[in-house]
Amino acid sequence: MTGLRIIFMGTPEFACPTLRTLIDRGENVVAVVTQPDRPKGRGQQTLPPPVKVLAEEHGIKVLQPVKVRLPESIEEIRALEPDLIVVIAFGQILPKALLEIPKYGCINVHASLLPRYRGAAPLNWCIINGESETGVTTMMMDVGLDTGDMLLKSATPIDPDEDTQSLHDRMSKLGAELLAETLDRLVAGELVPEKQDDSLTCYAPIMKKEDGLIDWQKSARDIKNQVRGMTPWPGAFSYLDDKLLKVYKVQTATGTGVPGTVLAASRDGIEVACGEGSLLISELQLEGKKRMAAGDFLAGYKVQAGLALGRKDAAVGV
């Protein structure tokens, strides 16, 4: 426990382990700032952010400004007299006026090894780009996008079959552990901020649904990385008989053929030719159906060699 008055700013499930760590350490979390409740899912039911749910379970004051840069939002935070603001996956850019409020500044827990992968979706893009290692970085926030001085880092390998969901779960815990160490070193006066080398950076923009469209002209390895990086959201997809086909699990293979063409279909999966090599689809979901193993899918659909994916005239038999 540091004895500091801390405001926590975060929104999704990824931020919850860090908030839980602050609570378990007995830190004085005077308020949580999170995004407003929003409609979610097919039913568009208005639901609170996961961070809000956790905060309310522990009786912590919750603020949900539509825009944290509004003067009234800044003054509400200033009135709480925080010594430190901890930020992780909050979802809004903090203005200079807010960054200057706490005595010890604003510390961000960012899900990459900065200066690599600045931006909103570092977990997705490090997998899509085929990285074998990533990690978390704690940094002092400034007015730029993830450009502040770095404090501590913790690296972790990425398994070649790991998807974003699995990496998300591991990294959220890693971030919580690193923030705890950062706080301990802060109060001990042991932190040595390090400037980022901008020449080493790359950008990880927010994911869009259209990013999931599979281009079968690409190599099997690149498409596998895309599928991993897009799972669970926004999801990698192609088309089968003019229907959306979501692809969840794949393995690379060595088959050859016209890109996008089915080479074979069996209980092991559906093998599709790529620009280089082939891809064995083992888990998928056809529009209007549930997610299932390829073997179960093939029990209800006839998929034969020569069938083309990703074309409106592709055919599939029932």
KAHU-V770724 format. One record per backbone hydrogen bond with DSSP energy under -0.5 kcal/mol. NH is the residue of the N-H (numbers start at 0). CO is the residue of the C=O. If there is no record, write none. Layout:
# KAHU-V770724
nh->NH co->CO
nh->NH co->CO
This chain:
# KAHU-V770724
nh->5 co->3
nh->5 co->27
nh->6 co->83
nh->7 co->30
nh->8 co->85
nh->9 co->7
nh->9 co->32
nh->10 co->87
nh->10 co->88
nh->11 co->88
nh->14 co->11
nh->15 co->11
nh->15 co->12
nh->16 co->12
nh->18 co->14
nh->19 co->15
nh->20 co->16
nh->21 co->17
nh->22 co->18
nh->23 co->19
nh->24 co->20
nh->25 co->22
nh->26 co->21
nh->27 co->3
nh->28 co->26
nh->29 co->5
nh->29 co->27
nh->30 co->5
nh->31 co->60
nh->32 co->7
nh->33 co->31
nh->33 co->62
nh->37 co->46
nh->39 co->44
nh->43 co->40
nh->44 co->39
nh->46 co->37
nh->50 co->10
nh->51 co->48
nh->52 co->48
nh->53 co->49
nh->54 co->50
nh->55 co->51
nh->56 co->52
nh->57 co->53
nh->57 co->54
nh->58 co->55
nh->59 co->54
nh->62 co->31
nh->69 co->66
nh->72 co->69
nh->73 co->69
nh->74 co->70
nh->75 co->71
nh->76 co->72
nh->77 co->73
nh->78 co->74
nh->79 co->76
nh->80 co->77
nh->82 co->4
nh->83 co->4
nh->84 co->104
nh->85 co->6
nh->86 co->106
nh->87 co->8
nh->97 co->94
nh->98 co->94
nh->99 co->95
nh->100 co->97
nh->101 co->97
nh->102 co->81
nh->103 co->82
nh->104 co->101
nh->106 co->84
nh->107 co->105
nh->107 co->138
nh->108 co->86
nh->109 co->107
nh->109 co->136
nh->111 co->109
nh->113 co->111
nh->115 co->112
nh->117 co->201
nh->120 co->203
nh->124 co->120
nh->125 co->121
nh->126 co->122
nh->127 co->123
nh->128 co->124
nh->129 co->126
nh->130 co->125
nh->133 co->155
nh->135 co->153
nh->136 co->109
nh->137 co->151
nh->138 co->107
nh->139 co->148
nh->140 co->105
nh->140 co->138
nh->145 co->143
nh->149 co->193
nh->150 co->137
nh->151 co->137
nh->153 co->135
nh->155 co->133
nh->157 co->131
nh->158 co->156
nh->161 co->158
nh->163 co->227
nh->163 co->230
nh->164 co->230
nh->166 co->162
nh->167 co->163
nh->168 co->164
nh->169 co->165
nh->170 co->166
nh->171 co->167
nh->172 co->168
nh->173 co->169
nh->174 co->170
nh->175 co->171
nh->176 co->172
nh->177 co->173
nh->178 co->174
nh->179 co->175
nh->180 co->176
nh->181 co->177
nh->182 co->178
nh->183 co->179
nh->184 co->180
nh->185 co->181
nh->186 co->182
nh->187 co->183
nh->188 co->184
nh->188 co->185
nh->189 co->184
nh->190 co->184
nh->193 co->149
nh->197 co->195
nh->199 co->196
nh->200 co->197
nh->201 co->114
nh->203 co->117
nh->204 co->202
nh->210 co->207
nh->211 co->208
nh->212 co->209
nh->213 co->236
nh->215 co->213
nh->217 co->214
nh->219 co->275
nh->222 co->218
nh->223 co->219
nh->224 co->220
nh->225 co->221
nh->226 co->222
nh->227 co->223
nh->228 co->224
nh->229 co->225
nh->230 co->226
nh->230 co->227
nh->231 co->229
nh->234 co->229
nh->235 co->246
nh->236 co->211
nh->237 co->244
nh->239 co->242
nh->241 co->310
nh->242 co->239
nh->244 co->237
nh->245 co->243
nh->245 co->284
nh->246 co->235
nh->247 co->245
nh->247 co->282
nh->248 co->282
nh->250 co->279
nh->252 co->277
nh->259 co->272
nh->260 co->257
nh->261 co->306
nh->262 co->270
nh->263 co->270
nh->265 co->268
nh->268 co->265
nh->269 co->280
nh->270 co->263
nh->270 co->268
nh->271 co->269
nh->271 co->278
nh->272 co->260
nh->273 co->276
nh->274 co->215
nh->274 co->217
nh->275 co->217
nh->277 co->252
nh->278 co->271
nh->279 co->250
nh->280 co->269
nh->280 co->278
nh->281 co->248
nh->281 co->279
nh->282 co->248
nh->283 co->291
nh->284 co->245
nh->286 co->243
nh->288 co->285
nh->291 co->283
nh->293 co->281
nh->296 co->292
nh->297 co->293
nh->298 co->294
nh->299 co->295
nh->299 co->296
nh->300 co->296
nh->301 co->316
nh->302 co->300
nh->303 co->301
nh->305 co->261
nh->306 co->303
nh->308 co->259
nh->309 co->238
nh->310 co->238
nh->313 co->310
nh->316 co->301
